Amino acid sequence: MTDTLLPNGITDSGGDGSYFKKGCNPFAATGRSKLQNRRATVNQQIIKQMRMRAGAENLLKATSNNKVKEMVLLELSYVNSNLQLLMGQLEGLNSSVEVYQNTQETANIPLIALGLKETKDIDFSTFFKDFILEHYSEDGKCFEDAIAELMDLRQACRTPSRDEAGVELMAKYSSHLPLMESRFFSPSRQTGIFFTWYDSFTGVPVCQQNLSLEKASILFNMAALYSQIGTRSDRQTIVGLEEAISSFQKAAGILNHLKETFTHTPSYDMSPAMLSMLIRMMLAQAQECLFEKTALPGIRNHFNSLMKMAQEAAKVSEIYDQVHQSMIQTPIKDNVPFFWSTMSQVKTNHYRSMAHYFVASALLDHQLGLSDDEDQQEKTLSQVYDRLPEGHSPLDILKKKDERERVGKAHIRRAILGHEEALRVYSLCHHLNKLQVLQDILRASLQRSLNKSGENEDDEDFSDYTEAPDIISKTEHRAEMEFPATTKVKVTDFFQRLGPLSVFSAKQRWTAPRTIQLHPEDRDLGFTLKGESPVHVVSLDPLCPAAAEGLKEGDYIVAVGDTDSKWMAVSDVMRLLKDVNEEGVAIQVVSVMDSNPQMPTKSATFCGNLPKTYSMICLAYDDDDKNPKSRKVTKKSSFLNFGLKNRLKSASTLSLPTADHSGALPWNKPCPTFPSSSSYNHNDSALY
């Protein structure tokens, strides 16, 4: 490996002797990285077909020739078929959960991880250097290293490692985005930089010229990375389960923050409805891991312990049922992989059946004895049921052997029916059928219930129509959203040399730096200085030589002689001015320019067939037009930006069944929709 492999000529951006930033390895040949590469390829193919379809539809509207219309309609049917196939491939990638699981995982039901959103490369250099020259009146070439470092950081976020270092890497870039926005994104002008991200579920590209989409997508990817960390954890150990629980809770916390902060993100995978569903799914998986953590040491074959586990299992089933119900609502069901909704339905039935099995075991295997606490068992049983069969009471079930056995057998029958339903639903999804470990666990659970039924079977069971009551869900450890502290990383502004951000930002217009020659008379300069960094002129004597040179009250001193004074306090600047000799000293000052620019038009909106419409910029913009001569920045005399706003801101045990075998368009034209119609005009780059 040579330095030529490194982006932008950076020889060691990691600082530790490695070629890549900490938390990133774009050449990692893991199953996860290969899957992400395939996702990027499918996204490019979807864009190509969408362009072809948009062109065909435009031709269909423009032509009146019947033969041409027939050919176009034939082409459209072909393109639409290809799009459906590509959508199926993308759904298959979202269903490939096995690559995210722990390599040693053979005894637990697989969990679902979110895939990372894909984006395109962006070249900040041309616009940033022109903006620095035009707005800040400084040589943009002096900031080439800072721009390259920012671009390298963004590129590294496309291939994060699946650990806390990868999350920290994306958090670092996320922390730089507000700084970059303040420096270069003025509300009075368009930037010419297009941020393009692909919908995680449909592959549809979304484009914006402001940073809202960029910020939201980075947050989404941080949540996705936490979900991948959770699925990779070793759930056969307490430490691994705790890591999984924490990761899923953090993923839910980030998604909730994304939902509350970015309410109009023009990508359906980050719409409020979709994010609400994803939050529920992350919390459901965290609750499932909490249940596994409780069961890992072994479940005591004791009445109260079995009843407790029954309610814990019922809680997991209840949450997964809520997830499933949200997945089958329109329009979420049209975008979520069928694999996901099927998996949630399987788990709903599986854990509900497990709850009934535990209640059946408690009733059939533990008769009320003289040494048992009758009041405690009665209280426990009354808390398990919302309602009892007519004519029954908790004490009757506990004391009467026949009643106890009848209710216990009713629970085991419901357990068997639930496990059979889970296997039936499992067989409906061909992607789910690839998970052999899931099938083995479902079959082992069914067989365990059948064995329990066989142990207590008698001839009278055929005439027993007792229906087992529902089990009240309850948990001692509820999964809660957790917003990780690592999402806020303290960073150093790459463009710190431009001056304090509270003053030198992109919100205001400035005059070009003016040179004022100071000639002190009796050590009196004719003005006083005030403020922190940078200092500004106050109490200017209108008759002093400095005023004659053009100095004004309110001017900011940006340089004294050859010394940059943007970051200097009053005392430091005064120290430099004290040393002025008889020849005087030249200072550079800038003044704020009053302006009331009109707000630009929005750069992106929601897109079609979904609640709103996608941006038309993504259909009209082409990478080949990044730097056309017509877009060359005109050198103006404005300099710097002044922001007035402050920035605050020993018993026998029962084990769970396992499968361990250890052995170009007009801006005001309505945007066509996807999958009905859309086009995109970017030249597409590979992921890695």
C-alpha positions in Angstrom: 0.0 0.0 0.0 1.3 3.4 -0.9 0.3 7.0 -0.2 -1.3 7.2 -3.6 -4.2 5.2 -2.2 -5.1 7.9 0.2 -7.7 10.6 -0.6 -6.5 14.1 -1.1 -2.9 13.3 -0.5 -3.4 12.7 3.3 -0.5 10.4 4.3 -1.8 9.4 7.8 -5.2 10.8 8.7 -5.5 8.5 11.6 -2.5 9.8 13.4 -1.6 6.4 14.7 0.5 5.1 11.9 -2.6 3.7 10.0 -3.7 5.0 6.6 -7.4 5.5 7.6 -9.2 7.4 10.2 -10.0 5.7 13.5 -13.3 4.0 13.2 -13.1 3.5 9.4 -11.7 0.9 7.1 -13.0 1.2 3.5 -11.2 -2.0 2.4 -12.6 -4.3 5.1 -13.8 -7.4 3.3 -16.5 -8.3 5.7 -20.0 -9.7 4.9 -21.4 -6.4 6.1 -19.2 -4.3 3.8 -20.0 -6.5 0.9 -23.7 -6.2 1.6 -23.3 -2.4 1.7 -21.4 -2.5 -1.6 -24.3 -4.4 -3.2 -26.7 -1.9 -1.8 -24.8 0.9 -3.5 -24.8 -1.0 -6.8 -28.5 -1.5 -6.7 -29.0 2.2 -5.9 -27.1 3.2 -9.0 -29.1 0.8 -11.1 -32.4 2.2 -9.7 -31.3 5.7 -10.7 -30.4 4.5 -14.2 -33.9 3.0 -14.7 -35.6 6.0 -13.2 -33.8 8.3 -15.7 -34.8 6.0 -18.6 -38.4 6.0 -17.4 -38.5 9.8 -17.0 -37.2 10.3 -20.5 -39.7 7.8 -21.9 -42.6 9.5 -20.2 -41.4 12.9 -21.4 -41.2 11.6 -25.0 -44.7 10.0 -24.6 -46.1 13.4 -23.7 -44.3 15.2 -26.5 -45.0 13.0 -29.4 -48.2 12.5 -31.4 -46.9 9.7 -33.6 -48.7 6.5 -32.7 -45.9 4.2 -33.7 -43.5 6.1 -31.5 -46.1 5.9 -28.6 -46.3 2.2 -29.0 -42.5 1.9 -28.8 -42.3 4.1 -25.8 -45.1 2.2 -24.0 -43.2 -1.0 -24.6 -40.0 0.6 -23.3 -41.9 1.8 -20.2 -43.2 -1.6 -19.4 -39.7 -3.0 -19.7 -38.2 -0.3 -17.4 -41.0 -0.7 -14.8 -40.3 -4.5 -14.8 -36.6 -3.8 -14.1 -37.5 -1.4 -11.3 -39.7 -4.0 -9.7 -36.8 -6.5 -9.9 -34.4 -4.0 -8.4 -36.8 -3.2 -5.6 -37.0 -6.9 -4.9 -33.2 -7.0 -4.7 -33.1 -4.1 -2.3 -35.7 -5.8 -0.1 -33.6 -8.9 -0.1 -30.6 -6.9 1.1 -32.7 -5.4 3.9 -33.7 -8.9 4.7 -30.2 -10.3 4.9 -29.9 -10.1 8.7 -27.6 -13.1 9.0 -24.5 -11.1 8.0 -25.1 -8.8 11.0 -25.4 -11.6 13.6 -22.7 -12.9 15.9 -20.6 -15.5 14.1 -21.0 -17.9 17.1 -24.7 -17.3 17.3 -26.5 -20.7 17.1 -29.0 -20.6 20.0 -30.9 -17.3 19.7 -33.5 -15.9 17.3 -31.8 -13.5 14.9 -32.3 -9.8 15.3 -32.9 -7.1 12.7 -30.3 -4.4 11.9 -30.7 -1.3 9.9 -28.6 -0.8 6.8 -26.6 2.4 6.4 -28.0 5.0 4.1 -25.9 5.6 1.0 -24.7 8.9 -0.3 -22.6 10.4 -3.1 -19.1 12.0 -3.0 -19.1 15.7 -2.6 -16.3 18.1 -3.7 -16.3 21.1 -1.3 -13.1 22.6 -2.6 -14.2 24.8 -5.4 -17.2 26.4 -3.6 -15.4 26.8 -0.3 -12.3 28.4 -1.8 -14.4 30.8 -3.8 -16.6 31.6 -0.8 -13.5 32.2 1.4 -12.1 34.6 -1.2 -15.4 36.4 -1.9 -16.9 36.5 1.6 -13.9 36.5 3.9 -11.4 38.1 1.5 -8.8 35.5 2.2 -6.9 33.2 -0.1 -8.8 30.0 -0.4 -5.7 28.1 -1.3 -4.5 28.5 2.3 -7.4 26.4 3.4 -7.0 23.5 1.0 -5.7 21.2 3.8 -8.7 22.0 6.0 -11.1 21.4 3.1 -9.4 18.1 2.3 -9.6 17.0 5.9 -13.3 17.8 6.0 -13.9 15.8 2.8 -11.9 12.9 4.1 -13.9 12.9 7.3 -17.2 12.7 5.3 -15.8 10.0 3.1 -14.8 7.9 6.2 -18.3 8.1 7.5 -19.5 6.0 4.6 -17.5 3.0 5.8 -17.6 3.1 9.6 -16.4 0.2 11.7 -19.0 -1.6 13.7 -18.0 -0.4 17.1 -18.0 2.7 19.3 -15.1 4.1 17.3 -17.3 4.0 14.2 -20.1 5.8 16.0 -17.6 8.4 17.3 -16.3 9.0 13.8 -19.8 9.9 12.6 -20.5 11.9 15.7 -17.3 13.9 14.9 -18.5 14.7 11.4 -22.0 15.5 12.8 -20.4 18.0 15.2 -18.6 19.7 12.3 -21.8 20.2 10.3 -23.1 23.2 12.4 -19.7 24.8 12.2 -19.6 24.3 8.4 -23.1 25.6 8.1 -22.3 28.8 10.0 -19.1 29.4 8.0 -20.3 28.8 4.4 -24.1 28.4 4.2 -25.6 31.9 3.9 -29.4 32.3 4.1 -29.2 34.8 1.2 -27.6 32.6 -1.4 -27.6 29.1 -2.8 -24.4 27.2 -2.3 -24.2 25.1 -5.5 -23.4 22.1 -3.3 -25.9 19.2 -3.6 -26.2 16.7 -0.7 -27.6 13.4 -2.1 -28.8 10.5 0.0 -30.6 7.4 -0.9 -33.7 6.1 0.8 -32.8 3.1 2.9 -35.8 1.1 1.8 -36.6 2.2 -1.8 -33.3 3.4 -3.1 -34.9 6.7 -4.3 -32.3 9.5 -4.3 -33.1 12.7 -2.3 -31.2 15.9 -2.8 -30.9 19.2 -0.9 -28.7 22.2 -1.0 -28.9 22.9 2.7 -27.5 20.8 5.5 -30.7 19.5 7.0 -30.7 16.3 5.0 -27.0 15.7 5.7 -27.5 16.1 9.4 -30.5 13.9 9.5 -28.9 11.2 7.4 -25.8 11.1 9.6 -28.0 10.6 12.7 -29.9 7.8 10.9 -26.7 6.1 10.1 -25.5 6.4 13.8 -28.7 4.7 14.9 -28.2 2.0 12.1 -24.7 1.4 13.3 -25.9 1.0 16.9 -28.5 -1.6 15.7 -25.7 -3.4 13.9 -23.6 -3.4 17.1 -26.5 -4.8 19.0 -27.1 -7.7 16.5 -23.4 -8.6 16.6 -23.2 -8.9 20.3 -22.7 -12.4 21.8 -26.1 -13.1 23.4 -24.8 -16.2 25.2 -23.1 -14.1 27.8 -24.4 -11.5 30.2 -21.9 -8.9 29.0 -22.9 -9.5 25.4 -26.6 -9.1 26.2 -26.0 -5.9 28.1 -24.1 -4.5 25.1 -27.0 -5.5 22.9 -29.6 -4.0 25.2 -27.7 -0.7 25.5 -27.1 -0.6 21.7 -30.8 -1.0 20.8 -31.8 1.5 23.4 -29.3 4.0 22.0 -30.5 3.4 18.5 -34.1 4.1 19.6 -32.9 7.3 21.4 -31.1 8.6 18.3 -34.1 7.8 16.1 -36.4 9.6 18.5 -34.1 12.6 18.5 -34.1 12.5 14.7 -37.9 12.4 14.7 -38.3 15.3 17.0 -35.6 17.5 15.5 -36.0 17.0 11.7 -39.7 16.9 11.2 -39.7 17.6 7.4 -36.8 15.5 6.1 -37.5 14.7 2.4 -36.8 11.0 2.6 -39.5 8.5 3.6 -37.2 6.3 5.6 -36.9 9.3 8.0 -40.6 10.3 8.0 -42.3 10.5 11.4 -44.4 7.4 10.7 -41.4 5.3 9.6 -39.2 6.5 12.5 -42.0 5.7 15.0 -42.0 2.1 13.7 -38.2 1.8 13.8 -38.2 3.1 17.4 -40.7 0.4 18.4 -38.7 -2.2 16.7 -35.4 -1.2 18.4 -37.2 -1.2 21.8 -38.8 -4.6 21.1 -35.4 -6.1 20.4 -34.0 -4.5 23.5 -36.9 -6.0 25.5 -36.2 -9.4 23.9 -32.6 -9.2 25.0 -33.7 -8.3 28.5 -35.9 -11.4 28.6 -32.9 -13.5 27.4 -30.7 -11.9 30.1 -33.3 -13.0 32.7 -33.5 -16.5 31.3 -29.7 -17.0 30.6 -28.7 -18.3 34.1 -31.6 -20.7 33.9 -35.3 -20.5 34.9 -36.0 -21.9 38.4 -38.6 -24.7 38.2 -40.6 -22.9 40.8 -44.2 -21.7 40.7 -43.5 -18.0 41.2 -40.4 -18.0 38.9 -42.4 -19.7 36.1 -45.2 -17.2 36.4 -42.8 -14.3 36.4 -41.2 -15.6 33.2 -44.6 -16.1 31.6 -45.4 -12.4 32.1 -41.9 -11.4 30.8 -42.5 -13.4 27.7 -46.0 -12.0 27.3 -44.4 -8.5 27.4 -42.0 -9.3 24.6 -44.9 -10.7 22.6 -47.0 -7.6 23.2 -44.3 -5.2 22.0 -43.6 -7.2 18.9 -47.4 -7.2 18.2 -47.3 -3.4 18.3 -44.4 -3.4 16.0 -46.2 -5.7 13.6 -49.3 -3.6 13.7 -47.3 -0.5 12.8 -45.6 -2.3 10.0 -48.8 -3.3 8.2 -50.2 0.2 8.2 -50.3 2.1 4.9 -47.9 3.5 3.6 -45.3 1.8 5.8 -46.2 -1.7 4.6 -45.4 -0.6 1.0 -41.8 0.3 2.0 -40.9 -2.1 4.8 -39.5 -5.4 3.8 -42.0 -8.3 4.0 -39.3 -10.1 6.0 -39.5 -7.6 8.8 -43.2 -7.8 9.3 -43.1 -11.6 9.0 -40.3 -11.8 11.6 -42.3 -9.6 14.0 -45.3 -11.7 13.6 -43.3 -14.9 14.2 -41.9 -13.5 17.4 -45.3 -12.3 18.5 -46.7 -15.9 18.3 -43.5 -17.5 19.6 -43.2 -15.5 22.8 -47.0 -15.6 23.5 -46.8 -19.4 23.2 -43.8 -19.4 25.5 -45.8 -17.5 28.1 -48.6 -20.1 27.9 -46.0 -22.9 28.3 -44.6 -21.3 31.4 -48.0 -21.0 33.0 -48.9 -24.6 32.0 -45.6 -25.8 33.6 -46.4 -23.9 36.8 -49.9 -25.3 37.1 -49.2 -28.9 36.0 -45.9 -29.5 37.7 -46.5 -27.7 41.0 -49.4 -28.8 43.1 -50.2 -26.7 46.1 -48.5 -28.4 49.1 -48.6 -27.9 52.8 -45.2 -26.1 52.7 -46.3 -23.7 50.0 -47.5 -20.1 50.7 -51.1 -20.3 49.6 -51.7 -16.5 49.8 -48.6 -15.8 47.8 -49.5 -18.2 45.0 -53.1 -16.9 44.9 -51.8 -13.3 44.6 -49.3 -14.4 41.9 -52.0 -16.2 39.9 -54.5 -13.3 40.2 -51.9 -10.9 38.8 -51.2 -13.2 35.8 -54.8 -13.2 34.5 -56.9 -10.3 33.4 -60.0 -12.4 33.6 -60.7 -16.0 34.6 -63.0 -18.6 33.1 -66.5 -18.2 34.3 -67.1 -19.9 37.6 -63.4 -20.1 38.5 -61.3 -18.2 41.1 -57.5 -18.2 41.6 -58.0 -20.2 44.9 -60.2 -22.8 43.2 -57.6 -23.4 40.5 -54.8 -23.7 43.0 -56.6 -26.0 45.5 -58.7 -28.2 43.2 -56.4 -30.6 41.3 -58.9 -31.2 38.5 -59.4 -27.5 37.9 -55.7 -26.9 38.1 -54.9 -29.6 35.5 -57.8 -28.4 33.2 -56.5 -24.9 33.1 -52.9 -26.0 32.7 -53.8 -28.2 29.8 -55.7 -25.4 28.2 -52.6 -23.3 28.4 -50.5 -26.0 26.8 -53.0 -26.3 23.9 -52.7 -22.5 23.3 -48.9 -22.9 23.4 -49.0 -25.6 20.8 -51.4 -23.6 18.5 -49.2 -20.6 18.8 -46.0 -22.4 17.9 -47.7 -24.0 15.0 -48.9 -20.6 13.8 -45.3 -19.2 14.2 -44.0 -22.0 11.9 -46.8 -21.4 9.4 -46.0 -17.7 9.2 -42.3 -18.5 9.0 -42.9 -20.6 5.9 -44.6 -17.7 4.1 -41.5 -15.7 3.6 -38.7 -17.1 1.5 -36.1 -14.8 3.0 -37.1 -16.0 6.4 -36.7 -19.6 5.3 -33.0 -19.0 4.9 -32.6 -18.6 8.7 -32.3 -22.3 9.6 -31.5 -21.4 13.2 -34.9 -19.7 13.5 -36.7 -22.8 12.2 -34.8 -25.0 14.6 -35.8 -22.9 17.6 -39.4 -22.8 16.5 -39.5 -26.5 16.0 -37.8 -27.2 19.3 -40.3 -25.0 21.1 -43.2 -26.8 19.5 -41.8 -30.2 20.4 -41.3 -29.1 24.0 -44.9 -28.1 24.2 -46.0 -31.3 22.6 -44.0 -33.3 25.1 -45.6 -31.4 28.0 -49.0 -32.1 26.5 -48.2 -35.8 26.2 -47.0 -36.1 29.7 -50.5 -34.9 31.0 -52.7 -36.4 28.3 -55.8 -38.5 29.2 -59.0 -39.7 27.5 -61.1 -36.9 28.9 -59.1 -34.2 27.1 -61.2 -34.7 24.0 -64.3 -33.4 25.8 -62.5 -30.6 27.6 -63.4 -27.2 26.0 -61.8 -25.0 28.7 -60.2 -21.9 27.0 -57.0 -20.6 28.6 -57.3 -17.0 29.5 -54.9 -14.3 28.2 -51.8 -13.6 30.2 -51.2 -10.1 31.5 -47.8 -8.8 30.3 -45.4 -7.4 32.9 -41.7 -6.8 33.2 -39.4 -5.7 35.9 -36.9 -4.2 33.4 -38.6 -2.2 30.7 -36.5 -1.1 27.6 -36.2 2.7 27.5 -34.8 5.0 24.9 -31.3 6.2 25.7 -29.6 9.1 23.9 -25.9 8.4 23.8 -23.4 11.0 25.0 -21.1 10.0 22.2 -23.3 11.8 19.7 -21.9 15.1 20.9 -18.2 15.2 20.3 -16.1 18.4 21.0 -14.2 19.2 17.8 -11.9 21.9 16.6 -13.2 24.0 13.7 -11.2 23.2 10.6 -11.6 26.9 9.5 -10.7 28.4 12.8 -8.2 30.8 11.1 -11.1 32.7 9.6 -11.8 34.1 13.1 -14.3 33.6 16.0 -17.5 32.0 14.7 -19.6 34.3 16.7 -18.5 37.2 14.4 -17.0 35.7 11.3 -19.8 33.6 9.9 -21.8 33.6 6.7 -24.9 35.5 7.9 -23.8 39.1 7.2 -21.9 40.9 4.5 -18.7 42.7 5.1 -16.6 45.3 3.4 -13.2 44.3 2.1 -10.3 44.8 4.6 -9.2 48.4 4.7 -5.7 49.5 5.7 -5.5 52.3 8.2 -2.1 53.9 8.9 -1.9 54.9 12.6 0.4 57.8 13.6 0.2 58.1 17.4 0.3 61.6 18.8 1.5 61.8 22.3 0.7 58.1 22.6 -3.0 58.9 21.9 -4.4 57.0 19.0 -7.7 58.9 19.1 -10.0 55.9 19.8 -10.6 53.2 22.3 -11.1 49.4 21.9 -13.8 47.2 23.3 -14.9 43.6 23.2 -13.3 40.2 23.3 -11.9 38.7 20.1 -12.1 40.3 17.7 -11.9 43.9 19.2 -13.8 46.8 17.7 -13.4 50.5 17.7 -15.4 52.7 20.0 -15.3 56.4 21.1 -13.5 57.5 17.9 -12.3 61.1 17.9 -13.6 62.4 14.5 -10.6 64.8 14.4 -7.9 62.2 15.0 -5.6 61.1 12.1 -7.1 57.6 12.2 -10.6 59.0 11.4 -9.1 61.0 8.6 -7.6 57.7 7.3 -11.1 56.2 7.1 -11.5 54.5 10.5 -15.1 54.3 11.7 -16.7 53.4 15.0 -17.8 49.8 15.0 -14.9 48.7 12.8 -13.3 45.4 13.7 -9.5 45.2 13.8 -8.5 42.0 12.0 -4.7 42.6 11.7 -2.1 44.8 13.3 0.9 45.0 11.0 1.6 41.5 9.9 -0.1 39.9 12.9 -3.5 38.4 12.6 -5.6 39.8 15.5 -9.0 38.1 14.9 -8.5 35.9 18.0 -6.8 38.6 20.1 -8.4 40.2 23.1 -8.2 43.9 23.9 -5.2 43.6 26.0 -3.3 41.8 23.3 -4.1 44.3 20.6 -3.2 47.2 22.9 0.1 45.6 23.6 0.8 45.6 19.9 -0.3 49.2 19.5 1.9 50.4 22.4 5.0 49.3 20.5 4.2 51.7 17.6 7.2 53.9 16.7 7.2 57.3 15.1 6.6 55.8 11.7 3.3 54.4 12.9 1.7 51.0 12.1 -0.8 49.8 9.6 -3.9 48.0 10.8 -6.6 46.3 8.8 -10.2 46.8 9.6 -13.6 45.6 8.3 -17.1 47.0 8.6 -20.5 45.3 8.7 -22.7 46.0 5.7 -26.4 46.4 6.1 -28.3 44.1 3.8 -31.8 42.6 3.7 -31.4 39.8 1.1 -34.3 37.8 0.0 -34.6 34.3 1.2 -33.8 31.7 -1.5 -36.4 29.2 -2.7 -36.4 25.9 -0.9 -34.0 23.4 -2.3 -36.0 20.3 -1.6 -39.4 19.0 -0.8 -41.1 15.7 -0.1 -41.6 13.4 -3.1 -44.4 11.9 -4.7 -46.7 8.8 -4.0 -45.5 9.2 -0.5 -47.0 11.9 1.8 -45.3 14.7 -0.1 -42.7 15.2 -3.0 -39.0 14.7 -3.4 -36.7 17.5 -4.6 -36.6 18.3 -8.3 -32.9 19.3 -7.9 -32.0 15.7 -7.9 -33.6 15.4 -11.3 -32.0 18.5 -12.8 -28.5 18.4 -11.4 -25.6 16.6 -13.0 -22.1 16.1 -11.6 -20.8 17.3 -15.0 -22.2 20.7 -14.2 -20.5 21.1 -10.8 -18.1 23.7 -12.1 -19.4 25.2 -15.4 -17.9 28.5 -16.4 -21.3 30.1 -16.1 -21.2 29.4 -12.4 -17.8 30.9 -11.8 -17.9 32.9 -8.6 -17.6 36.7 -9.3 -15.1 38.3 -7.0 -16.9 40.8 -4.9 -15.6 43.3 -2.3 -17.5 41.8 0.6 -15.6 40.4 3.5 -16.5 38.3 6.6 -19.7 38.0 8.4 -20.8 39.4 11.7 -23.3 37.4 13.7 -25.1 39.4 16.5 -26.7 36.3 18.0 -24.9 34.5 20.9 -24.5 30.7 20.5 -25.7 29.1 23.7 -27.1 27.2 23.4 -29.5 -24.6 43.9 -32.8 -25.7 42.3 -33.7 -27.5 39.1 -33.8 -25.3 36.1 -35.7 -25.1 32.8 -33.8 -23.8 29.8 -35.2 -22.0 26.7 -35.3 -24.2 23.6 -32.3 -23.6 21.4 -30.9 -24.8 18.1 -27.3 -25.3 19.5 -25.6 -27.8 17.3 -22.3 -27.2 19.0 -20.8 -29.8 17.4 -33.0 18.7 -16.4 -36.6 19.9 -15.4 -38.2 23.2 -14.6 -38.2 24.0 -10.9 -42.0 24.5 -10.7 -42.9 21.4 -12.5 -44.5 18.6 -10.4 -42.0 15.8 -9.6 -42.9 12.4 -10.9 -42.9 9.7 -8.2 -41.3 6.4 -7.4 -42.2 3.7 -8.0 -44.6 5.4 -10.5 -42.2 7.8 -12.0 -39.0 9.7 -11.3 -35.6 10.6 -12.7 -32.3 11.5 -11.4 -29.4 13.2 -13.1 -26.3 12.5 -11.1 -23.3 10.6 -12.2 -23.0 7.9 -9.6 -19.9 6.9 -7.7 -19.1 3.6 -6.0 -19.4 3.2 -2.3 -15.8 2.4 -1.5 
